[in-house]
């Protein structure tokens, strides 16, 4: 029985790293292969285009980093509003680590690439929206439990979850543009206005 190639795994990791260091559009096939330590022919053996690889890379990023991170932040053992506070705090800590380790705010890879490709690569855009919806579902679940417990009064949970998620990602994107975490500090107050409660400080 022949060995299973780990080339796809190497390429997915390489793309995830390079997208954060530069941008999706700036990443070339040559750069991908060099970072992954594979030959260009090996890339085309597994993928027709960079977009095909990106779809798998984002799924891999969600499964290995995104979902475990969200599972931890939104643990059912925490009270629903505490989950939201933990999500914000963990996110802020991660951004500050990026700033310390890389000298810049890297932002959310899903939003970064999604806003970059827009309608240029529709299949990749669909994958990104799918993963963003998974993130939003965690938030919606916490808000629903908070509402059922009488901690907040929300008529349309899904709409408010989308509003909160969009607010957070917008603040992260602004922080990335200015390379300054300042827009993130007001998030608890801003989110509190949307859901009708005080979340305290990060």
LOROMAR-282311 format. One line per field, with one value per residue (C-alpha): x, y, z; residue number from 0. Coordinates in nm, 4 decimals. Example, Ala and Ser with C-alpha at 12.3 -4.5 7.8 and 13.67 -1.06 7.14 Angstrom:
! residues 2
xx: (1.2300  1.3670)
yy: (-0.4500  -0.1060)
zz: (0.7800  0.7140)
resi: (0  1)
This chain:
! residues 202
xx: (0.0000  0.1472  0.2080  -0.0546  0.0854  0.0859  0.1231  -0.2378  -0.1886  0.1355  -0.0255  -0.3278  -0.1039  0.1182  -0.1781  -0.3212  0.0123  0.0780  -0.2727  -0.2235  0.1291  0.0365  -0.3043  -0.4871  -0.4339  -0.0624  -0.0016  0.1336  0.1494  0.5297  0.5256  0.2846  0.5037  0.8156  0.6576  0.5133  0.8352  0.6647  0.7129  0.4804  0.3763  0.2606  0.0339  -0.1387  -0.1656  -0.4033  -0.5556  -0.6585  -0.6482  -0.5496  -0.9208  -0.9678  -0.6907  -0.8314  -1.1711  -1.0041  -0.7651  -1.0504  -1.2349  -0.9125  -0.8624  -1.2150  -1.1811  -0.8348  -0.8502  -1.1856  -1.4224  -1.2037  -1.1611  -1.5354  -1.6150  -1.3904  -1.5278  -1.8908  -1.8667  -2.2121  -2.0581  -2.0474  -2.3503  -2.4746  -2.3629  -2.0315  -1.9758  -2.0066  -1.7692  -1.5194  -1.5474  -1.4648  -1.1838  -1.0244  -1.0494  -0.8818  -0.6039  -0.5448  -0.5245  -0.2789  -0.0644  -0.0569  0.0428  0.3228  0.4497  0.4080  0.4095  0.0680  -0.2950  -0.3664  -0.7443  -0.9913  -0.8727  -1.2304  -1.3296  -0.9947  -1.0185  -1.3954  -1.3817  -1.0846  -1.2292  -1.5933  -1.7559  -1.4262  -1.4241  -1.7864  -1.7212  -1.4615  -1.6965  -1.9684  -1.7298  -1.6313  -1.9942  -2.0675  -1.7924  -1.8898  -2.2446  -2.1060  -1.9357  -2.2575  -2.4549  -2.2532  -2.3436  -2.7086  -2.7253  -2.5851  -2.8243  -3.1182  -3.0319  -2.9843  -3.3253  -3.4929  -3.3356  -3.4751  -3.1281  -3.2013  -3.5075  -3.4545  -3.7363  -3.5314  -3.2363  -3.0894  -3.1044  -2.9398  -2.6746  -2.5905  -2.5791  -2.3431  -2.1195  -2.1006  -2.0190  -1.7340  -1.5872  -1.6153  -1.4224  -1.1547  -1.1254  -1.0917  -0.8275  -0.6409  -0.6594  -0.5213  -0.3024  -0.4477  -0.6692  -0.8556  -1.1813  -1.2134  -1.2283  -1.5775  -1.7260  -1.8818  -2.0685  -2.1732  -2.2907  -2.4680  -2.6731  -2.7809  -2.8790  -2.9943  -2.7485  -2.4119  -2.1284  -1.8656  -1.5123  -1.2740)
yy: (0.0000  0.3356  0.6232  0.8928  1.2262  1.5099  1.7678  1.8984  1.9483  2.1394  2.3589  2.4393  2.5447  2.7476  2.9345  3.0096  3.1564  3.3564  3.5053  3.6570  3.7764  3.9398  3.9057  3.6379  3.8100  3.8555  3.4864  3.3150  2.9453  2.9710  3.1276  2.8623  2.5802  2.7390  2.7844  2.4323  2.2792  2.1056  2.1105  2.3115  1.9959  1.8550  2.1536  2.0962  1.7255  1.8058  2.1419  2.3106  2.6615  2.8560  2.8999  2.5215  2.5057  2.8051  2.6385  2.3394  2.5624  2.7609  2.4432  2.3140  2.6446  2.6266  2.2647  2.2961  2.6474  2.8199  2.5591  2.4567  2.8253  2.8910  2.5712  2.6959  3.0512  2.9384  2.6423  2.5388  2.5296  2.9108  3.1329  3.2679  3.6293  3.5096  3.3207  3.6441  3.8201  3.5331  3.5434  3.9143  3.8760  3.5819  3.7721  4.0769  3.8635  3.6994  4.0354  4.1696  3.8573  3.9212  4.2817  4.1737  3.8841  4.0302  4.4031  4.4345  4.3366  4.0480  4.0557  3.7811  3.5708  3.4974  3.8640  3.9691  3.7356  3.7605  4.1372  4.1054  3.8555  3.9721  3.8455  3.7527  3.3954  3.3045  2.9466  3.0642  3.3425  3.0835  2.8810  3.1892  3.2900  2.9321  2.9470  3.2949  3.1660  2.8899  3.1538  3.3519  3.0441  3.0239  3.3823  3.3256  3.0242  3.2247  3.5125  3.2719  3.1173  3.4619  3.5644  3.2503  3.3131  3.6669  3.8251  4.0169  4.1053  4.0323  3.9920  3.8578  3.6529  3.5806  3.9443  4.0683  3.7949  3.9124  4.2750  4.1888  3.9715  4.2388  4.5033  4.2937  4.2060  4.5691  4.6808  4.4172  4.5282  4.8940  4.7953  4.6129  4.9130  5.1492  4.8850  5.0057  4.7969  5.1070  5.0303  4.7064  4.8624  5.0027  4.6731  4.5646  4.8954  4.8912  4.5296  4.6071  4.8694  4.6103  4.3409  4.5649  4.4740  4.5758  4.3419  4.5262  4.5883  4.3648)
zz: (0.0000  -0.1059  0.1311  0.1598  0.0444  0.2963  0.0176  0.0509  0.4235  0.3665  0.1020  0.3193  0.6071  0.3732  0.2266  0.5715  0.6812  0.3654  0.3518  0.6958  0.6234  0.2925  0.1254  -0.0682  -0.4028  -0.3405  -0.2765  -0.5877  -0.6633  -0.6613  -0.3140  -0.1900  -0.3153  -0.1719  0.1713  0.1678  0.0377  -0.2528  -0.6285  -0.8513  -1.0318  -0.6994  -0.6504  -0.9836  -0.9123  -0.6261  -0.7228  -1.0454  -0.9014  -0.5913  -0.5205  -0.5009  -0.2435  -0.0533  -0.0128  0.1518  0.3480  0.5016  0.5955  0.7508  0.9354  1.0735  1.1862  1.3437  1.4881  1.4470  1.5852  1.8847  1.9711  1.9505  2.1450  2.4234  2.4264  2.4106  2.6459  2.7765  3.1245  3.1137  3.1623  2.8260  2.8726  3.0172  2.6910  2.4969  2.7377  2.7044  2.3243  2.3236  2.5778  2.3953  2.0687  2.2175  2.3688  2.0305  1.8546  2.1110  2.0660  1.6908  1.7509  1.9845  1.7726  1.4238  1.4847  1.3224  1.3670  1.1305  1.1609  1.0759  0.7797  0.6732  0.6612  0.5137  0.2169  0.1835  0.1423  -0.0919  -0.3383  -0.3228  -0.6455  -0.8099  -0.6767  -0.5953  -0.4817  -0.2310  -0.1172  -0.0526  0.1659  0.3643  0.4248  0.5330  0.7948  0.9123  0.9616  1.1834  1.3984  1.4170  1.5255  1.8481  1.9263  1.8391  2.0699  2.3632  2.2994  2.2768  2.6136  2.7662  2.6340  2.7648  3.1058  3.1082  3.1008  2.7795  2.5772  2.2071  1.9555  1.6649  1.7897  1.4460  1.3371  1.6559  1.6404  1.2880  1.4061  1.6930  1.4766  1.2063  1.4678  1.6084  1.2702  1.1605  1.4683  1.4044  1.0420  1.1452  1.4008  1.1252  0.8920  1.1563  1.3232  1.6508  1.8842  2.0090  1.8162  2.0122  2.3584  2.3109  2.1898  2.5238  2.5502  2.1842  2.2028  2.5297  2.3498  2.0930  2.3412  2.6256  2.8992  3.0429  2.9476  3.1497  3.0222  2.8286)
resi: (0  1  2  3  4  5  6  7  8  9  10  11  12  13  14  15  16  17  18  19  20  21  22  23  24  25  26  27  28  29  30  31  32  33  34  35  36  37  38  39  40  41  42  43  44  45  46  47  48  49  50  51  52  53  54  55  56  57  58  59  60  61  62  63  64  65  66  67  68  69  70  71  72  73  74  75  76  77  78  79  80  81  82  83  84  85  86  87  88  89  90  91  92  93  94  95  96  97  98  99  100  101  102  103  104  105  106  107  108  109  110  111  112  113  114  115  116  117  118  119  120  121  122  123  124  125  126  127  128  129  130  131  132  133  134  135  136  137  138  139  140  141  142  143  144  145  146  147  148  149  150  151  152  153  154  155  156  157  158  159  160  161  162  163  164  165  166  167  168  169  170  171  172  173  174  175  176  177  178  179  180  181  182  183  184  185  186  187  188  189  190  191  192  193  194  195  196  197  198  199  200  201)
